[in-house]
Amino acid sequence: MAGRDITEGRATRAIAVDVGVVSTTSIWQNTDVAYDVAIGGMPFIYAISDARPYIRQTAPFRKEQFDNQTEPGEQSLTGWWIRSQQSFHGGDGITFYDPAQTTSNSPDHYRFADSRGIDVWTQGKVTLLNDVTNTHQTTGPIVGTDHQHTNQHARSIQWNGCNGVLLHDEFDVDKIYPSITVSITNKALTTNVATLTTSVAHGLTVGMTIVITDVDATFNGSYRITGVPTTTTFTYAKVASDVTSTAVSPVGTGVTDPVIHYIDYISGTDRKVFAICDDGINAYWITNKTAGGNQRLTMFKKPLTGDSTTGSSNPNATGDVTQMFQSGDIEIQYATMEFIKDRIILCVNNRVYELATTATSLPSPVYTNPNTNYHYTSVAASGPAIYTAGHSGIYSTIQKYTLSTAGVMPTLTSAVVAAELPAGEIVEKLYYYLGYMCIGTNKGIRVATVSDQDGSITYGPLILETSQPVYDFAGRDRFIWAATGVGALDGGLTRFDLSLEVEPLRFAYANDVYVAQSTEHYTTAVAFVGTTNRIAFTTAHNTTDGAIYLESAESLPSGYLQTGYIRYNTLEPKNFKRLVARGDYTYGSMTLETVTADGTEYDVVSYDSSVPPVEVTTSNPQEAQEYLAYKFILYRDGSDATKGPIMEGYQAKATIATPRQRVMRFPVYCYDVETDRYNVQVGYEGRAFDRIAQLESVEENGDVVTWQDLTTGESRQAVIEQISFTRLTPPDRGFTGYGGVIDITIRTV
């Protein structure tokens, strides 16, 4: 064996790679004495016999588990490493799912990495969100380059019992509502007025456009409803011979257009609507109108019950439209307005005004920003204060105005700056709800606490960084819906839960309803349809038209939820082998996938009405992984589009994939004089004790040493677990002097 590098080993056992463990001790290479084993560079001759065997076995790698959690759970189970999750209402945004690192019942126990098209807000249930319907085209573009402003605004309204959205889209204002379908059972026509009767209460209002089919040639067509005499009759103008009251059999059908034109300005002729608000009865808006050859701020109002036929404001107010006033010297460059605390707060250019809904002239401003380039973007109110927000270049602030005891906003020489945003972050929208101020910026979403004493605000970190500015919010129950877009391309909303704070002023959130788009559009406005829980949002872009989308009764075709990466709080590799997702899969189906660190996805199984949620083997990825995520893809039912699967939770099982260690116990001779198997003697008086002392010194350091079996060529890095010296009489004349047998126990590393 002399002359051969120990790292070569035998031809079939050569060390091919560096094991990555550095030892401070040396290795041994036989020369004239044929030693059998070496440890830490110290050679020995084996003393193996039936009484003292050489033993090697697998080191224990599994320790007893101790469950100190409040409830018995996965740590109480043996064999597998288990990770389960029974609810996902903690929201989006984690990378790793390590619930053991958090406090009991922490929101982190219920969080996940990503979702799309999924409702996670009912504890213990994951379902598909509703789809949306393209209801009306929007044409107002996104304006600006360095800072991009929107031409869309949406407001929840109700008129004559009809729930809808007041949509401002640059030059147009429309009332948007869910289309109504009625069955027509009776017809009549008297003096060019058609009267139709419906089978049940119809919910129609004056101004709606309805398309009649399957009645007869006289009544069929598209008409504007002019009257609603009863809850089951409606009228429209029809020039034709009288028709006596007659039953319609089989019944006819009427379907309304979901759009009622409210204000129609003409691009190229009129100026656009710069801002609009309403008080629940009337809408109020401002535009520029020619006066003395100049464009001047002009304010109008109109009942929400009206439409573009009942009154107009171009060029002059007619019908149910009232011109409230016209400024003599102000041309609008940019503006925002809101009806709050029984008054209208109007921001035009760099000035702030307080108006009554009955105002007939523009009052003096309550505040004029000394920076003529200041651009106001939003108005809001809390209990004790009113707020305005805006920016000049890259600097954005929120100003506060407190109310006097008389309830009148005081005239200020300077606004109180309630908050200043970081340079480059611009406030787009303020929205006060449930004691919090929601702040939409060009960077994302922040939430601020509001003092109920003086209205001062303290804002928190960005809850979510978005790919577009956050232009609008809407609130219902404990939730806020934000106009954020979904991903980098699709239009849609993000919902966050003000009742679940995952960190100080950071709340649980997840993607909500959305529309898939082939080209990028910003989501520009959001509102509920009147008093209902049905959401609507608008999209726009600077080169292509957008739309307003209303939530439909049907579920999305599909959606997914992806968990955080599971690593069991250790960086050691694991074999992820079993997976089950409990739930109800009577309707639709759900596909389970594994997701590796590089994003590669592998199908595991699909559950549906014919395949129950059984535990299955996850055969891919085949290699051990440091961590792995799971993706659950839900598909709606093929027969009933309003139904889909319900997932209630999942459980994954893994085993540790760390290379097993070996424990080896072997006896060696330790005498002053020893003889190898070739009768070569080596030693001196006192040698045995010197070697024992040296070996014990290596053991005491606890360092990693190199163990070499010189009879086989095997070499391992190891630590000495135990040394046991037994003094014995020399076994034969080849061994003399002081000595005995050392039993050495090592564990490979």
PyMOL commands that set and color helices and strands:
alter all, ss='L'
color gray80, all
select helices_A, chain A and resi 6-8+74-76+99-101+107-110+687-701
alter helices_A, ss='H'
color red, helices_A
select strands_A, chain A and resi 37-39+42-44+55-58+81-85+114-116+118-119+127-128+130-138+152-159+162-169+172-176+181-190+193-198+209-213+221-230+233-237+243-256+259-264+275-278+282-291+294-303+311-312+318-319+322-326+335-340+343-348+351-355+367-368+375-381+385-392+395-402+416-420+427-433+436-441+444-450+457-459+464-465+473-476+479-483+491-503+506-515+522-528+535-540+546-555+558-562+574-584+589-595+601-607+616-617+629-635+646-656+662-675+681-683+705-709+714-727+736-748
alter strands_A, ss='S'
color yellow, strands_A
deselect
rebuild
show_as cartoon
